[in-house]
Amino acid sequence: MRFGVLGPLEVRTSDGRLVRVRETRIRTLLTALLVHRGRVVPVDRLVDALWGDSPPANDVRTLRSKVSLLRRTLEDAEPGGRTLIESRPPGYLLRVDEDAVDAGRFEALLRRARTVTGDPRGTVRLLGEAVELWRGTAFADHADEGFVRPEALRLEEQRLTALEEFAEARLALGEHASLADELGELVAAHPLRERLRAAHVRALYLAGRQNEALASLGEVRDRLRDDLGIDPGPELAALWQAILRQDAALSPAAVSPARPRGNLPAPLTDLIGRDDEVRRLDVLLASERLVTLTGAGGVGKTRLALEAAARRAGEWADGVWLVELATARTAAEVHEAVAAVLGLRDDPRPQARPLPGRLADALAGQELLLVLDNCEHVVEPVADLTARLLRAAPALRVLATSQEPLAIAGERLWPVAPLDLPGPDGDRPERSDAVRLFAARAAAADPGFRLGADTTEAVATICRRLDGIPLALEMAAARVRVMPVADLAARLDDRFRLLTAPLRAVPARQRTLRATIDWSWGLLGEPEQIVLRRLAMCAGGCTLRAAEEVCGDGPVHRTDVLGLLGRLVDRSLVVQRDGRYRLLESVAAYGAERLAEAPGEEERRTRDRHLAHYGAFAEQAAAGLRGPEQRLWLARLAAEAANVRSALAHAVRHGLADAALRLVCALAWFWFLRGRFAEARRSLDLALSLGGAPELRAAAQAWRAGMSLLLLDTDDTGRRHPGSEVRHHTADSGGQAVLKLYDTVEDPAGRARAQWFIALGRAGFGDPAVTLGLADRAHAGFTALGDRWGTAAALAVRAEVLLHRGRLEAARADARQAQALFAELGDGWGRLQTAYVLGDLAEMTGDYRAAEDVRQEGHRLARDLDLWNDACRMLARLGRTAALTGDLDRAEELHERARRLAVAHAYQRGEEYAETGLGLVARRQGRLDDAETHLRAWLDWCRRWESDHGVAFILAELGFVAEQRGDAGTARTLHREGLEHARRTGDPRALARALEGLAGAEALAGRLTQAARLLGAAAAARDTVRTPLPPAERGDVDRITAAVRAALTPQAYDVARNRGARDFPALPGQRRIPA
């Protein structure tokens, strides 16, 4: 990762993407570590930097949590980022290379510039790069704070010195005219810096502005005397005299145009997207004697090497020399190619030394850079010769390009990655280097091409599918002359026929995409070819174990696979990162073609092994998802998503019913946790279409029923409703229809799981009594089986249903028992589910601090597990807490964040909860029109899916909106309908809210006695569950009560209110409610 401190703090990934570090104290922590980069910063110093004189009570623990958040931020931005922060007594250390921080690159460039002699242009280039790194004041966000100030002042002094040296070097090149104007502002900011003043004065004099030059010298003389009581130094005094006598020595010596020796070709096109790599290679070539650029064919190794070599062409006394080895086939041809470039003639004498020795002799006293291009097919002779030349010539540098390393002592590898791709969210794709390259080459091929709204998506698709490989992108861009980019993107499945280069000057191996990969394929031995084509079956990459099981068969044994993979990684045909082996898409397509051409049944056997491996993997993962390794298995399954889809497709294509059913049943819980309900249902449908064993079909049907309920577009029999207005009241019998499948199957664990999952999908929708019955039976079944996880899961669902029914103590007991079980099992998802109920219970009793704590912990768990649906729900609940504690701005922000997250993940339940929350906040802020808009957006949706709680809540809020507008009739209509839905919930709290709203409507209409009776009934309803309204939630009730009391005598109010309380039934389902 890259860090910027020469200005406001900036963090970027290795491919240049900006990383947002939003929290102020996290930015401060990172800044403190960057100030002392590479050194341990003690804990007490970090605490002081973050909190100053007001540290938290438990400062060490709080600091540890901030460090954890910073690690997570870096890890989320780029895998491996968390390892940059190390814990070492007595504190923490940020482990970064010098060139990873702009301040380090700045100081390295200064050092290099000061070693250059006799080359003003080289000095100017290096100093120019150094000063361009500055974006403002060093550590600009904290420049005045004590923990930063010494380092910021040190860097600022270095900057000013660099600017002075830069000005002097430019004067030596005759750039006085521009400097005379440019330096004026800098001199005004630093009037007493004599070296800077001298450079400016010389520039003014040489630009023909002698009077200004002398006036500037007079000004600095006066200021030095007045401010410091000293005279100018001897340099300024000598400069004064030289200007007065117009000394010719003030004029710079003529600098002849630099003509570096060598044979580098002039580039025909701009190099796009490699600026940072060129700079970093520039640094490497200053310190390393052998640098090898490795990478896949067509990735741009040669072009990058030529650009890096050209940047330093003037720094080698004996030049920069390119040796092209593409046509060499033997060691002798390698030696001859190098000799020809260096002008070493043949020596036909029999006693003459062999050519490698003569090359070593010729280079022994030379200071040059040798660029050896395309070494992979002659890597051994190139390695031998390079090692010999480096030993013989101490001033020699070698820059090589090869698909595999030379593997000799002192070699520094530089893997050349493809160009960065546009992000999956489509945000600003024009910033992607791959898109920029394609657009530039497409415009060159077709001057009418423009990157615009109608072409950007197709171009981004092309860049992603071609993996950002420059050669492939240039071939694709050339096709823009004959077809629109949308057609080009659509035809990439036939990429090998499509992508050919219509250029005559390129090597034959680079005229088609197929030829480029053919070149690499031809360098492989048969075992390597077998592994490569079989590895093409692993979509999106695979682990070593998967590669061994999929590729190990016949002539390649499992134990051989690791070594062969290593050879393929060395040859840049396989990418290894974080323990996974991946093929670029074009290489995978090529490998798949080769596998299809393989003799016998090799392709079918390879796919069968692939299915067997990922079926067993999914079943292992299903167990791992319920316990302490949940996060690990979620990540593993996410990484293998493409492989399990491919395995399922193979099973379906060949009618392997049981294998398909086992696979989807094992994956169902993962799909649920990730909120991929639609993918789960599609996959279950595919597997169910094949037949299969009854117990497997029953399990798959149960998973499918639950997923359909979660999608809220079918009933839980799996039938899609033909009209969007049809309510799924058939859900009550539908669950039973699925469960009847277990009447013919002896699978009590499967039955309990089906009952639980259907209850989970129904929670909050439909008849709560049915859902409660399912949860009860699931709990009994799991308990009988001794399944602790299942027992906890059933308790968590039952707690939620009981909460909605107003049975608060029973809900609390179930939630706490489930929480304890899940904690023992180490299951994060389970703890998160109990947090919903326990947080809601704390809120109902007015303990908002406890509710906040529970919900914050729940949100942390959701984020830690990447459970974005749950993260959305917890954000909205935190928004409710903020609203109830009076922080309406924060409440609005949290609900909006929850809404955006729900939309991003197509999670309608979460979107509904978040937007109705926005309506609640808007009403409390007095924005009644906004409140109504938010609330009405979800009213029909809740009606459609029989969410009586949701309908009752929305109607109550809309009724209050109408009442606050003074519309008694509308308020009364809304609250009466809400009252009906509240009755259906069986929740006295919902009933009480509807009664309170109706009281407000009646009071507004002048029916004050009736309003008082309704208030009494509402209070009685709340008394039945012993949850009176907390003070923070009494706003509506207090407003209505005050209006009624003001209009009635105390005696009349008390009589009516008491009558309403007596009339409230003991059972909420009865209808003895004031008419």
FIBASE-905052 format. One record per residue (C-alpha): z, x, y. Coordinates in steps of 0.1 Angstrom, whole numbers, plus 5000, padded with zeros to 4 digits. Layout:
BEGIN
ZXY;...
end
This chain:
BEGIN
500050005000;499550105036;502050085065;501450105102;504150205126;502050335155;502350005172;503849675159;504749695122;501749635100;501549625062;498349615042;497449625006;495449914991;492249704996;493049645033;494449285032;497149215058;500549135043;502648895063;506348995065;507648685082;511448715083;512748915112;515449105093;513149185064;510749345090;513749535105;514749655071;511249785063;511149955097;514450135091;513150255058;509850365074;511650565101;513150775073;510250745048;510750955018;514451005025;517450795014;518850575041;522550505036;523750145032;525950155063;523050275084;520849995072;523549735078;523949865114;520149845119;519949485107;523149335122;524549575147;528049485158;527949155140;527549225102;528048945077;531248915058;529849065026;527349305042;526549505011;525649194990;523649045019;521749375024;521049374986;519549024989;517349135018;516149434998;515349204970;513348974993;511449285007;510649394972;509349054963;507249044994;505649374985;505249274949;503648944958;501149124980;500249384954;501449434918;503749734917;504749694953;508449644944;508649994930;508150144964;511750074973;514150274952;517950234950;519550584952;523050664962;524150624989;521450374999;517750294996;514550494998;510950395006;508750604983;505350645000;502750925003;502151075037;498750915040;500150575032;501750555066;499650585098;502250825113;501851055083;498051045086;498351115123;500451425118;498151555090;495151515112;496951715140;497751995116;494152015104;492752005139;494852305148;493452505119;489852455130;488452755148;485152805165;484152445160;484952225190;483151935176;485251945144;488351965165;487251665186;486451465156;489851525139;491851465171;489851155179;490751015145;494351095151;494650925185;492650625173;495450545148;497750445177;497850065183;500650075209;504150215212;505450365179;507750115161;506849865190;508949585175;512149795177;511250085200;514450045221;516850015192;519150305183;517950345147;514350385158;514550555192;514650925181;511750895158;509750685183;510350945210;509351235187;506051055177;505350965214;505651335223;503251425195;500851165208;500851295243;500351655230;497451535208;495951365238;496151685258;494551885230;491951615226;491151635263;490852015262;488552005232;486351745249;486151965280;484952245259;482052015248;481251925284;482551575284;484151615319;482551315336;484051055312;487351245310;487751245348;487950865347;489750825314;492651055321;493650905355;495750625340;497450855315;498351105343;499750825364;501950725335;503151085329;502751255363;504951565355;503151675323;501451995336;499052045306;497751695309;497451735347;495552055342;493051895319;492451605344;492151845373;489452055355;487651735346;487651615382;486451955394;483651985369;482551625377;482051735413;485251575426;486851895440;488851715468;490451485442;491151785420;492951965448;494751645459;496051595423;497351955422;499151905456;500651575443;502151735412;503452035432;505251795456;506651575428;507951875409;509752015440;511151675450;512151545416;513151865397;513452135424;510852365407;507452495414;504352425392;503852665363;501552965364;498652775347;498552515375;498852785402;496052975386;493952665384;494452595422;493152945430;490252915406;489152585422;489352735457;487153025448;484952795425;485453035396;482553015371;485053045343;486152685349;482852565334;482752535296;480652775276;477552625263;478052485228;474952495207;474252195185;475952245152;473452285124;475552295092;473952465063;473252265032;470852015017;472551685021;470051405025;470151185057;471450845048;468950555051;471550275055;475050235068;477950285044;479849955044;483449905034;484350255026;485750385059;489350415047;488150595015;486050835035;489050925056;491350975026;488751185008;488551385040;492251465037;491951535000;489051785004;491151975028;493852035002;492252004968;489652234952;488151984928;487851614935;486051384911;484951044920;484950824890;483850464885;481350224869;477650264873;476450124906;479950124922;478750364949;480150704939;477150904951;476950734984;480650774990;480551144980;477551215004;479351045033;482651235027;480751565023;478751505055;481951445074;483051795067;479751965067;480552185097;483752315082;482352535055;480752855067;478252865038;477452495039;477552185017;475152174988;474151874966;473251934930;471651624914;472251634876;470751294866;467751464848;469751744832;470351714794;471652054783;474052314795;471152544804;469552264826;472952214844;473152594851;469552594863;470052294886;472952464903;471152794906;468052624921;470052454948;471952774957;468652974958;469553204929;466453334913;465753394876;466453744863;464053804834;465554134824;466954134789;470154304800;470654054828;473953864829;473953504817;473253254845;476853114847;478253464854;475553534880;476453194897;480153304897;479253634913;477053474939;479853224950;482753474948;482653544985;481353214996;483052935016;481252615006;481452264992;479452194961;478651834954;477851774917;476351424913;476051224881;477951434856;478851184829;476051254805;476551634807;480251634813;481251914790;478852184804;479552064839;483352104833;482952444818;480752574847;483052414873;486152574859;484452914858;483152884894;486452774908;488253074892;485653314906;485353174941;488753104959;487052944989;484852714968;485452334969;483752094944;483251724948;481851564916;480751214907;480951104871;481750794851;484450994833;486651284845;485751644840;489251694825;489852044837;492952204853;493352124890;491051814890;492051544914;490651204903;489550944928;488650614911;486050434932;486750064931;484249784938;484249654973;486949404981;486049044974;486648724994;489848554986;489948254962;491048034991;487848095010;489748215041;487448425064;485148555036;483148745063;485948995064;485249095028;483449425024;481349284996;480248995017;479449225046;477349445024;475449155009;474849005043;473549335058;471149395029;470049035028;469249045065;467249365059;465249195032;464848875050;465248895088;465848525089;468948535068;472248455085;475748435071;476748085082;478447765070;475547675047;475448015030;478948165030;480247984999;477248084978;477448444991;481148464982;480448334947;477748594943;480048874954;482848754931;480648714900;479049054906;482549204910;481749364943;479549634927;477349764956;474249824935;474349474920;474949324954;471949514969;469749394940;470949034946;470449064983;466849174978;466248834960;466948644992;463348695002;462248464973;465148214968;468048064987;471448214981;472647884965;469947914938;470748284934;474448204928;473547934903;471348164883;473748454878;474348354841;470848514837;471748804858;469949074837;466548914843;467348814878;468649144892;465949404895;465549644924;462049624940;462449984953;460150254941;462350544953;465350474932;466050634898;464750434868;468350364856;469150184889;466049964891;467649674871;471249574864;470549594827;469149954830;472250054849;474549944821;472050064794;472550414808;476250384803;475950224769;473550494757;476250754763;478650584739;479150664702;478950374677;482650304674;482950294712;479950044713;481649824687;484949804706;483149744739;481049454726;484049294708;486249334739;483749114757;485348824739;488548874758;487948674789;489748814820;491149114801;493749154774;496749354762;496549654739;497849444710;495149174716;492449444717;493649594684;493649254667;490349134681;488449464679;489949614647;487749524618;485249694595;484250044607;486850034635;490450014622;493249874644;494750224647;491450354661;491350104690;493750274714;491850604713;488450424717;489850224746;490950544763;487350674760;485950364775;488450374804;487450744810;483850634811;484650364836;483350084814;486849944809;489449904837;493049954827;495749824850;499349724844;498849744806;495749514806;492249614797;489449434815;485649444817;483749384849;481849054846;478449214843;479749454816;481349164798;478048974799;476149274786;478749324758;478448954748;474748994745;475249304723;477749124702;475348834697;472749084685;475149254661;474349234624;475848984600;478748754610;480349004634;480348764664;481848474644;484448704628;485348844662;485848504677;487948384647;490248684652;490348604689;491448244681;493948354656;495548604679;495848374709;497048084687;499948294675;500548424710;500748074724;503247964698;505348274705;505148204742;506147834738;509447954724;509848214751;509347964779;512647804770;515248064777;516048384796;512448524793;510848224810;509548424840;508048694817;506248444795;505048244824;503348554838;501948654804;500448304798;499048304833;497348634826;495848494794;494648164808;490948244804;491548374769;493248064757;490547844772;487948054754;489948034721;490147654724;486447624731;485647824699;487947604679;486347284692;482747424689;483347504652;485547194643;488747394637;490947084643;494347214633;493947544651;492947354682;495847114680;498447384674;497047584704;497147294729;500647174717;501947534721;500447554756;501447204768;504847314782;503247604801;500747364817;503547134827;505647414843;502547534862;501747174873;498347184855;498546824843;494746764845;493947074826;496546984800;495046644795;491446774793;492447034767;494446784747;491546544747;489246814733;491646904705;492246534697;488546474694;488446674662;490846494639;493546714623;496846674606;498846364615;501946554627;499846764650;497946464663;501246284671;502546574690;499346614710;499246234718;502846254731;502046554753;498946374765;500846054773;503346244794;500646434813;498846114821;502045964835;502546274856;498946244869;499645884878;496145764871;496545624835;499145444816;501045644790;498745524761;496145754777;493845464789;492445504824;492745194846;489345074857;490644974892;492945174914;494944864923;496044804887;499744864883;500745044851;503344794840;501844844805;503645184805;506745024789;504844924757;502445224760;505245474753;506145284722;502545284710;502545664711;506045684694;504845454666;502745744654;505945904643;506645614619;504245774594;505246134601;508546294591;509146494622;512446404639;512146704663;508646584674;509846234679;512746344701;510446564721;507946284725;510746044737;512046304762;508646404776;507546044781;510845974798;510346284820;506846154831;508145804838;511245914859;511145734892;508245494882;508145174862;511144994846;514145234848;515845064819;512945164796;513045524808;516845534803;516445404768;513845684760;516245944774;519145804754;517245814721;515846164729;519346284736;520646144703;517746294684;518146644698;521946634694;521546544657;519146834652;521447084670;518647154695;520647274726;517647314748;516346964739;519846814744;520046974779;516546854788;517346494777;520546504797;518746624828;516246334826;518946084819;520946214849;518046154872;517545794859;521245724862;521245854897;518445614906;520345334890;523345404911;525545524882;526645824901;529545954880;527645924848;524746104865;527046384877;528546424842;525146454825;523846694852;526846924849;526646924811;522946994812;523447264839;526047444816;523747434786;520747564805;522947834821;524047944786;520447944774;519248134805;516647874813;515647874850;513547564849;516447364834;518947484860;516447384886;516247024872;519946974874;519947104910;517946794921;520646554908;523646764919;522046824954;521346454958;524946374948;526346614973;524146465000;525246114992;528946204997;528146385030;528746735017;525646875033;526847235030;527047194992;523647014991;522047295011;523547564988;522347384957;518847324971;518547674984;519347814950;516847564934;514147674958;514848034950;514547954913;511247774918;509848054938;511048314914;509348134885;506248044906;506947674899;505147544930;505547174923;509247224922;509247454952;507547174971;510146924960;513047154969;511547235003;511346865011;514946815000;516047095022;514146915050;516246605042;519446815045;518246955079;517446605091;520946475081;522646765099;520746695131;518346995130;515146775133;512847055143;513747255111;513546935091;510046875103;508947225096;510347215060;508746885052;505447005066;505647315045;506347105015;503446875022;500947165026;502247324994;501846994975;498246944989;497347304979;498447224943;497146874942;500646744935;500746384947;504346304939;505446604960;503046504988;504446154989;508046274991;507246525018;505246295040;507646005038;510246275049;508046345079;508145975087;511945975085;512146275109;509546125133;511545805136;514745995143;512846185170;511745855185;508045905176;507645555161;503845555159;503845885140;506545765117;504545455109;501445655102;503245885078;505045605059;502045365056;499945645041;501945615009;503145255007;500245124986;500445434964;504045364956;503244994949;500445084926;502545304904;505645084904;507845324923;510345064934;512545334949;509645464969;508545124981;512045014990;512645335010;509245315029;509744945037;513245005050;511945285073;509045065085;511444775090;513644995112;510545115131;509644745138;513244665148;513344965172;510144835188;511744495193;509544315167;512044105148;509543905128;507744215114;511144385107;512444075089;509244055067;509344425058;513044425050;512844115028;510044265008;512044585006;515044394993;513044264964;512044614954;515644744959;516844474935;514444604908;515744954910;519244844900;520645084926;523344934949;522545204975;518945094978;520144734980;522644825007;519944995028;517644685026;520544455036;521444675065;517844675077;517644295073;520844265094;519144455122;516144215121;518443915121;520444055150;517344125170;516243765164;519543625176;520943525143;524143725148;526443555122;523843605095;523543975106;527344015102;527243855068;524444095057;526444395070;529344285049;527144245018;525744595024;529244745027;530244574995;527144704977;528145064987;531744994976;530544924940;529445284936;532245424959;529745594982;530245475018;527645605042;528545955055;528845975093;525546165097;523645875080;525345585099;522945585129;521045265120;524245085107;526245175138;523445075161;523144735144;526944685141;527444765178;524844505188;526344235165;529944315177;528944295213;527543945208;530243795186;534043765191;536043995169;537243705149;533843555143;532443905134;535243965109;534943615093;531143655088;531344005076;534143925050;532143625038;529143855032;531244095013;532643814991;529143674985;527844014972;527543984934;529444204910;526044284894;523244394917;520644214897;522043864906;520643684936;523843574954;522643754986;522943575020;519843375024;
end
